[in-house]
Amino acid sequence: MSANYSKRFVAAYFSAACLVMILAGLQPGAEGRVAVFASPWSASASEIVAMAGGQIVSTDSSGWIAVTETGSDGFVGRLYASGASFVASSIVAQACVGITGSFGERKL
């Protein structure tokens, strides 16, 4: 019984450590494009960007993902304060734009 518990603990610990590393790697830097993810029960991602004082580069058709430029200090914090559930780095933003369209093009 003890060996089963140990194996589950090690597997859970390893999974949690991997998740933390992935989330840390997705955090945005100081400047550049970021992907803003909205939750289904909040405002749309484009509304969150607008409330934070940013400009929308691209959005997806569902309205849950928007790409924006981080121009000033504290902008990512303002995005979270405006209701963003997650703000990801420019690498993720480029991947999202590949799904939603090219930079500068807004798909609805």
C-alpha positions as CSV (number, residue, x, y, z in Angstrom):
1,M,0.0,0.0,0.0
2,S,2.8,2.4,0.9
3,A,4.6,1.8,-2.5
4,N,1.4,2.8,-4.4
5,Y,1.1,6.0,-2.3
6,S,4.7,6.9,-3.0
7,K,4.3,6.4,-6.7
8,R,1.2,8.6,-6.9
9,F,3.0,11.2,-4.8
10,V,6.0,11.3,-7.1
11,A,3.8,11.4,-10.2
12,A,1.7,14.3,-8.8
13,Y,4.8,16.2,-7.7
14,F,6.4,15.7,-11.1
15,S,3.3,16.9,-12.9
16,A,2.9,19.9,-10.7
17,A,6.6,20.9,-11.2
18,C,6.2,20.6,-15.0
19,L,3.1,22.7,-15.0
20,V,4.8,25.4,-13.0
21,M,7.7,25.4,-15.4
22,I,5.4,25.7,-18.4
23,L,3.4,28.5,-16.9
24,A,6.6,30.4,-15.9
25,G,8.0,30.0,-19.5
26,L,4.8,31.5,-20.9
27,Q,4.9,34.7,-18.9
28,P,5.4,37.8,-21.0
29,G,8.6,39.9,-21.0
30,A,8.8,43.7,-20.6
31,E,7.8,44.6,-24.2
32,G,6.4,43.1,-27.3
33,R,3.2,41.4,-28.3
34,V,1.2,39.4,-25.8
35,A,-1.8,37.1,-26.0
36,V,-4.6,38.0,-23.6
37,F,-6.9,35.1,-22.7
38,A,-10.4,35.9,-21.3
39,S,-12.5,33.4,-19.3
40,P,-16.0,32.5,-20.6
41,W,-17.7,34.3,-17.7
42,S,-15.8,37.6,-18.1
43,A,-15.7,40.3,-20.7
44,S,-14.3,39.4,-24.1
45,A,-10.5,39.7,-24.6
46,S,-10.8,42.7,-26.8
47,E,-12.9,44.5,-24.1
48,I,-10.3,43.6,-21.5
49,V,-7.5,45.1,-23.7
50,A,-9.6,48.2,-24.2
51,M,-10.3,48.6,-20.5
52,A,-6.6,48.3,-19.8
53,G,-5.8,51.1,-22.3
54,G,-4.2,48.9,-25.0
55,Q,-4.6,48.5,-28.7
56,I,-5.9,45.3,-30.3
57,V,-3.6,43.7,-32.9
58,S,-5.7,40.7,-33.6
59,T,-8.6,38.7,-32.1
60,D,-10.0,35.3,-32.6
61,S,-13.6,34.6,-33.7
62,S,-14.7,33.4,-30.2
63,G,-13.5,36.6,-28.5
64,W,-11.6,34.8,-25.8
65,I,-8.1,35.5,-27.2
66,A,-6.7,38.9,-28.3
67,V,-3.2,39.9,-29.2
68,T,-2.0,43.3,-28.1
69,E,1.3,45.3,-27.7
70,T,2.8,46.0,-24.3
71,G,4.0,49.5,-24.4
72,S,4.3,50.8,-20.8
73,D,5.3,49.5,-17.5
74,G,2.5,47.9,-15.6
75,F,0.4,47.1,-18.7
76,V,0.3,43.4,-17.9
77,G,-0.9,44.2,-14.4
78,R,-3.6,46.4,-15.9
79,L,-4.7,43.5,-18.1
80,Y,-5.1,41.3,-15.1
81,A,-6.9,44.0,-13.2
82,S,-9.3,44.4,-16.1
83,G,-10.3,40.8,-16.1
84,A,-7.7,38.8,-18.1
85,S,-7.5,35.2,-16.9
86,F,-4.0,34.7,-18.4
87,V,-1.5,36.9,-20.3
88,A,1.1,34.9,-22.3
89,S,4.4,35.8,-24.0
90,S,4.9,36.9,-27.5
91,I,5.7,33.4,-28.6
92,V,2.2,32.3,-27.6
93,A,0.9,35.5,-29.2
94,Q,2.5,34.6,-32.5
95,A,1.0,31.1,-32.3
96,C,-2.4,32.6,-31.6
97,V,-2.1,35.0,-34.5
98,G,-1.3,32.0,-36.7
99,I,-4.6,30.6,-35.7
100,T,-6.6,33.8,-35.8
101,G,-5.0,35.5,-38.8
102,S,-2.1,37.7,-39.7
103,F,-0.9,40.6,-37.5
104,G,-2.9,43.7,-38.2
105,E,-5.9,41.7,-39.5
106,R,-8.9,41.4,-37.2
107,K,-11.1,38.4,-37.8
108,L,-14.6,38.4,-36.4
